[in-house]
Amino acid sequence: MKTNKKEPFNNEISFEAVMLSPRYFLTWLGMGLLYLASLFPIRFQLFLGEILGLILYSLSSERKKIVEINLKLCFPNKSEEDRKEMVKEIFKDVGRGLIETGIAWWRSDKFIEKLITKKSNFGLLDDVKEGCLILLKHSTHAELDIRMTSTLVKAGGMYKNQTNKVMNYLMIKARNKYLIGTVTNRQTRRGLKFLNGGLKFMYAADQDYGTNGAKFVPFFGIQAATVTLPYDLYKKGTKVFFFNVVRVRSGYEITLEDIGSKAKEENFLKLMNETYEEAILKEPTQYFWMHRRFKNRPKGEDTFYPYWKKREERREKRRNKGA
């Protein structure tokens, strides 16, 4: 733990007695099973993840619908049958990703390093002494991506607190072991301070975070609310890189790209989204298509996604609780 608050430091989290209440029993059971699964050889873990993904596929009707809509928007030239097969494969990869989260949280650096079968262009960071932004995508194995990055680059990043106290506790405790300079999505100023102080900061700019601080920019040909923070930092002289991970069988290939050197102010966000597209197309089913990437629409456009009353009621309840 950092004692000098001028340097990058992590938010600490303490165990709460409420985490032992009966309502968290299934969470602890699931996390216990996830920990046990993380001890198996990687190929068997991925097999277990595939089975888990098929179970989710049969149970998650709302998420399945979101995936179907996203694929229809982003891959209009694919046949309906092809997209249906992609949906199933995406759920398999989501299941694998849940297992990979256990690997990220609990396996040793030595084990993690062995998973990396190829790494390209990391020499780009050798002469970067100042803080820089490293963009990454919301892959199905995003947590493991972050962990693997930490073995190659000393970095911090941003996260969103989980509503489940046990999950939140385990996530923060794990990330504090391999990241330095982490902040919540409500602590942007602290993150920027760390960045200006020389920290390499990881950030995923490929979700719809709302229309405040965003512009509509094409993403797979569809206007999408795109966060402008990377562009704002780029204009101020911050170097911007893009980090991509692709799972190939039971190994992981990692590539770093200097997108800031290719960009100009007028085309930065367009180039950023195109870089995300290229990365996703390398293994489309390894992208987390379950989020509503096109949730907000330009004025006058209708929403693409159906209204789910229970989901919105849960969201409203959480917002009111946090207010």
C-alpha positions as CSV (number, residue, x, y, z in Angstrom):
1,M,0.0,0.0,0.0
2,K,1.2,3.5,-0.9
3,T,1.7,5.8,2.0
4,N,2.6,8.8,-0.1
5,K,-0.7,10.1,-1.4
6,K,1.1,12.1,-4.1
7,E,2.0,8.9,-5.8
8,P,-0.3,6.4,-7.4
9,F,-2.2,4.4,-4.8
10,N,-5.1,2.0,-4.8
11,N,-8.4,2.1,-3.0
12,E,-8.3,-0.3,-0.1
13,I,-11.3,-2.4,0.9
14,S,-12.1,-4.1,4.1
15,F,-14.1,-7.3,4.8
16,E,-17.6,-6.6,6.2
17,A,-19.5,-8.9,8.4
18,V,-22.6,-8.5,6.2
19,M,-20.7,-10.5,3.5
20,L,-21.3,-13.6,5.7
21,S,-25.1,-13.1,5.6
22,P,-27.2,-15.9,3.9
23,R,-27.9,-13.7,0.9
24,Y,-24.3,-14.1,-0.2
25,F,-24.1,-17.9,0.3
26,L,-24.4,-18.6,-3.4
27,T,-21.8,-16.0,-4.2
28,W,-19.3,-17.6,-1.9
29,L,-20.1,-21.0,-3.2
30,G,-19.7,-19.8,-6.8
31,M,-16.4,-18.1,-6.0
32,G,-15.2,-21.2,-4.2
33,L,-15.9,-23.4,-7.2
34,L,-14.3,-20.8,-9.5
35,Y,-11.1,-20.9,-7.3
36,L,-11.0,-24.7,-7.5
37,A,-11.5,-24.5,-11.3
38,S,-8.6,-22.1,-11.6
39,L,-6.2,-24.8,-10.2
40,F,-6.8,-27.2,-13.2
41,P,-4.8,-27.1,-16.4
42,I,-5.8,-24.3,-18.7
43,R,-7.3,-26.5,-21.4
44,F,-9.6,-28.2,-18.9
45,Q,-10.6,-24.8,-17.5
46,L,-11.6,-23.5,-20.9
47,F,-13.6,-26.7,-21.5
48,L,-15.4,-26.1,-18.2
49,G,-16.0,-22.5,-19.3
50,E,-17.6,-23.7,-22.6
51,I,-20.0,-25.8,-20.7
52,L,-20.8,-22.9,-18.4
53,G,-21.4,-20.7,-21.4
54,L,-23.9,-23.2,-22.9
55,I,-25.8,-23.1,-19.6
56,L,-25.9,-19.3,-19.8
57,Y,-27.0,-19.5,-23.4
58,S,-30.0,-21.6,-22.4
59,L,-31.0,-19.3,-19.5
60,S,-30.1,-15.7,-20.5
61,S,-32.9,-14.7,-22.8
62,E,-32.4,-10.9,-22.3
63,R,-28.7,-11.0,-22.8
64,K,-29.1,-13.3,-25.8
65,K,-31.5,-10.7,-27.4
66,I,-28.9,-7.9,-26.9
67,V,-26.2,-10.0,-28.6
68,E,-28.6,-10.8,-31.5
69,I,-29.4,-7.1,-32.0
70,N,-25.7,-6.0,-31.8
71,L,-24.6,-8.7,-34.3
72,K,-27.4,-7.8,-36.7
73,L,-26.3,-4.1,-36.6
74,C,-22.6,-4.8,-36.9
75,F,-22.7,-7.7,-39.3
76,P,-25.6,-7.0,-41.6
77,N,-24.0,-9.0,-44.5
78,K,-23.9,-12.2,-42.5
79,S,-26.9,-14.6,-42.8
80,E,-29.3,-15.1,-39.9
81,E,-28.0,-18.7,-39.5
82,D,-24.4,-17.4,-39.3
83,R,-25.3,-14.9,-36.7
84,K,-27.2,-17.5,-34.6
85,E,-24.1,-19.6,-34.6
86,M,-22.0,-16.6,-33.5
87,V,-24.4,-16.0,-30.6
88,K,-23.8,-19.5,-29.3
89,E,-20.1,-19.1,-29.7
90,I,-20.2,-15.8,-27.9
91,F,-21.9,-17.3,-24.9
92,K,-19.3,-20.1,-24.9
93,D,-16.6,-17.4,-24.8
94,V,-18.4,-15.6,-22.0
95,G,-18.4,-18.8,-20.0
96,R,-14.7,-19.2,-20.7
97,G,-14.2,-15.6,-19.6
98,L,-15.8,-16.3,-16.2
99,I,-13.3,-19.1,-15.7
100,E,-10.5,-16.9,-16.9
101,T,-11.4,-14.3,-14.2
102,G,-10.5,-16.9,-11.6
103,I,-7.1,-17.4,-13.4
104,A,-6.6,-13.6,-13.3
105,W,-7.5,-13.3,-9.6
106,W,-5.7,-16.2,-8.1
107,R,-2.9,-17.7,-10.2
108,S,0.7,-16.8,-9.9
109,D,2.7,-14.5,-12.2
110,K,4.7,-17.5,-13.4
111,F,1.5,-19.2,-14.5
112,I,0.2,-16.0,-16.2
113,E,3.4,-15.5,-18.0
114,K,3.3,-19.0,-19.5
115,L,-0.1,-18.2,-21.0
116,I,1.4,-15.5,-23.2
117,T,2.4,-17.2,-26.4
118,K,3.2,-14.1,-28.4
119,K,3.7,-10.4,-27.6
120,S,4.3,-7.8,-30.2
121,N,5.5,-4.2,-30.1
122,F,5.9,-3.7,-26.4
123,G,9.2,-2.1,-27.2
124,L,7.1,1.0,-28.0
125,L,6.9,1.7,-24.3
126,D,10.6,1.4,-23.6
127,D,11.3,5.1,-24.0
128,V,8.0,6.4,-22.7
129,K,8.8,7.9,-19.4
130,E,5.7,10.1,-19.0
131,G,2.2,9.0,-18.3
132,C,0.3,7.5,-21.2
133,L,-3.1,6.0,-22.0
134,I,-3.4,2.4,-22.9
135,L,-6.8,1.6,-24.5
136,L,-8.1,-1.9,-24.2
137,K,-11.4,-3.6,-25.3
138,H,-14.1,-5.3,-23.4
139,S,-13.2,-8.8,-24.4
140,T,-14.9,-11.8,-22.8
141,H,-11.5,-12.4,-21.1
142,A,-11.0,-8.7,-20.1
143,E,-9.9,-9.5,-16.5
144,L,-7.2,-11.8,-17.7
145,D,-6.2,-9.2,-20.3
146,I,-5.6,-6.8,-17.4
147,R,-3.7,-9.3,-15.4
148,M,-1.4,-10.2,-18.3
149,T,-0.8,-6.5,-19.1
150,S,0.4,-6.1,-15.5
151,T,3.2,-8.7,-16.0
152,L,4.5,-6.6,-18.9
153,V,3.7,-3.0,-17.9
154,K,3.4,-1.3,-14.5
155,A,0.0,0.3,-14.8
156,G,-3.2,1.4,-13.2
157,G,-6.7,1.7,-14.5
158,M,-10.4,2.4,-13.8
159,Y,-13.1,0.1,-12.5
160,K,-16.8,0.2,-11.6
161,N,-17.8,-0.9,-8.1
162,Q,-20.0,-4.0,-8.2
163,T,-23.4,-4.1,-6.4
164,N,-22.6,-7.5,-5.0
165,K,-20.4,-6.8,-1.9
166,V,-18.6,-10.1,-2.1
167,M,-17.8,-9.8,-5.8
168,N,-16.6,-6.2,-5.2
169,Y,-14.4,-7.2,-2.3
170,L,-12.8,-10.1,-4.2
171,M,-12.3,-8.0,-7.4
172,I,-10.6,-5.1,-5.6
173,K,-8.4,-7.3,-3.4
174,A,-7.2,-9.2,-6.5
175,R,-6.6,-6.1,-8.6
176,N,-4.7,-4.4,-5.8
177,K,-2.1,-7.2,-6.1
178,Y,-1.2,-6.6,-9.7
179,L,-2.2,-3.0,-10.4
180,I,-1.1,0.3,-8.9
181,G,-3.0,3.6,-9.4
182,T,-6.5,2.2,-9.7
183,V,-9.6,4.4,-9.4
184,T,-13.3,4.0,-9.7
185,N,-15.4,5.5,-12.5
186,R,-16.3,8.3,-10.0
187,Q,-12.6,9.2,-9.4
188,T,-11.6,10.4,-12.8
189,R,-9.8,13.4,-11.4
190,R,-7.6,11.2,-9.3
191,G,-6.9,9.0,-12.3
192,L,-5.9,12.1,-14.4
193,K,-3.6,13.2,-11.6
194,F,-1.9,9.8,-11.5
195,L,-1.6,10.0,-15.3
196,N,0.0,13.4,-15.2
197,G,2.4,12.1,-12.6
198,G,3.8,9.5,-15.0
199,L,1.4,6.5,-14.6
200,K,0.5,4.3,-17.6
201,F,-3.3,4.2,-17.3
202,M,-5.5,1.5,-18.8
203,Y,-8.9,2.5,-20.1
204,A,-11.7,0.8,-22.1
205,A,-13.4,3.3,-24.5
206,D,-15.6,1.0,-26.3
207,Q,-18.9,1.1,-24.3
208,D,-21.8,3.6,-24.2
209,Y,-21.1,5.6,-21.0
210,G,-23.9,8.1,-21.8
211,T,-24.0,11.2,-23.9
212,N,-22.2,13.5,-21.4
213,G,-18.6,13.8,-22.4
214,A,-19.3,11.8,-25.6
215,K,-19.8,12.3,-29.3
216,F,-21.6,10.2,-31.9
217,V,-19.0,8.4,-34.0
218,P,-19.4,5.4,-36.3
219,F,-18.8,2.0,-34.8
220,F,-19.2,-0.8,-37.4
221,G,-21.1,1.8,-39.4
222,I,-23.6,2.7,-36.7
223,Q,-23.5,6.0,-34.9
224,A,-22.4,5.2,-31.3
225,A,-22.0,7.4,-28.3
226,T,-18.2,7.5,-28.0
227,V,-16.4,8.8,-24.9
228,T,-14.2,11.7,-25.6
229,L,-11.7,11.4,-22.7
230,P,-9.0,9.7,-24.8
231,Y,-9.3,12.5,-27.4
232,D,-9.2,15.2,-24.7
233,L,-6.0,13.7,-23.3
234,Y,-4.5,13.3,-26.8
235,K,-5.0,17.0,-27.6
236,K,-3.1,17.8,-24.4
237,G,-0.1,15.7,-25.6
238,T,-0.7,12.4,-23.9
239,K,0.6,9.4,-25.8
240,V,-2.2,6.9,-26.6
241,F,-1.6,3.2,-27.2
242,F,-4.0,0.3,-28.0
243,F,-3.6,-3.1,-26.3
244,N,-5.2,-6.1,-27.8
245,V,-5.4,-9.7,-26.6
246,V,-6.6,-12.7,-28.7
247,R,-7.0,-16.2,-27.3
248,V,-5.5,-18.7,-29.7
249,R,-6.4,-22.2,-28.5
250,S,-5.1,-22.2,-24.9
251,G,-2.6,-19.4,-25.3
252,Y,-2.9,-15.6,-25.6
253,E,-1.3,-13.3,-28.2
254,I,-0.8,-9.7,-27.1
255,T,-0.2,-6.7,-29.4
256,L,0.5,-3.1,-28.6
257,E,-0.2,-0.4,-31.1
258,D,0.7,3.3,-31.1
259,I,-2.6,4.8,-32.4
260,G,-1.7,8.3,-31.2
261,S,1.2,8.6,-33.7
262,K,-1.3,7.8,-36.6
263,A,-4.0,10.1,-35.5
264,K,-4.8,13.8,-36.1
265,E,-7.1,15.9,-34.0
266,E,-9.9,15.9,-36.5
267,N,-10.0,12.1,-36.9
268,F,-8.9,10.7,-33.6
269,L,-12.2,9.3,-32.4
270,K,-12.9,7.8,-35.8
271,L,-9.5,6.2,-35.9
272,M,-10.0,4.9,-32.3
273,N,-13.3,3.2,-33.1
274,E,-11.8,1.8,-36.3
275,T,-8.9,0.3,-34.2
276,Y,-11.4,-1.3,-31.9
277,E,-13.2,-2.7,-34.9
278,E,-10.0,-4.2,-36.4
279,A,-9.2,-5.8,-33.0
280,I,-12.7,-7.2,-32.6
281,L,-12.7,-8.7,-36.1
282,K,-9.6,-10.8,-35.3
283,E,-11.8,-13.0,-33.1
284,P,-15.4,-11.6,-33.1
285,T,-16.8,-14.0,-30.6
286,Q,-14.3,-13.1,-28.0
287,Y,-15.8,-9.6,-27.8
288,F,-18.3,-8.8,-25.0
289,W,-21.4,-8.2,-27.2
290,M,-23.7,-8.3,-24.2
291,H,-23.5,-4.6,-23.5
292,R,-25.8,-2.2,-25.2
293,R,-23.2,-0.4,-27.3
294,F,-25.8,1.6,-29.2
295,K,-28.0,2.4,-26.1
296,N,-28.1,6.2,-26.7
297,R,-29.2,7.4,-30.0
298,P,-28.8,10.7,-31.9
299,K,-31.8,13.0,-31.5
300,G,-34.8,11.7,-33.4
301,E,-33.6,8.1,-33.6
302,D,-35.5,5.2,-31.9
303,T,-33.7,2.8,-29.6
304,F,-32.6,-0.5,-31.0
305,Y,-33.1,-2.4,-27.7
306,P,-36.4,-3.5,-26.2
307,Y,-37.5,-2.1,-22.8
308,W,-37.2,-4.5,-20.0
309,K,-39.2,-3.3,-17.0
310,K,-37.5,-5.4,-14.4
311,R,-34.0,-4.4,-15.6
312,E,-34.9,-0.7,-15.5
313,E,-36.5,-1.0,-12.1
314,R,-33.3,-2.6,-10.7
315,R,-31.2,0.1,-12.3
316,E,-33.4,2.9,-10.9
317,K,-33.3,1.3,-7.4
318,R,-29.5,1.2,-7.6
319,R,-29.3,4.8,-8.8
320,N,-31.6,6.0,-6.0
321,K,-29.6,4.0,-3.4
322,G,-26.3,5.7,-4.6
323,A,-27.8,9.2,-4.7
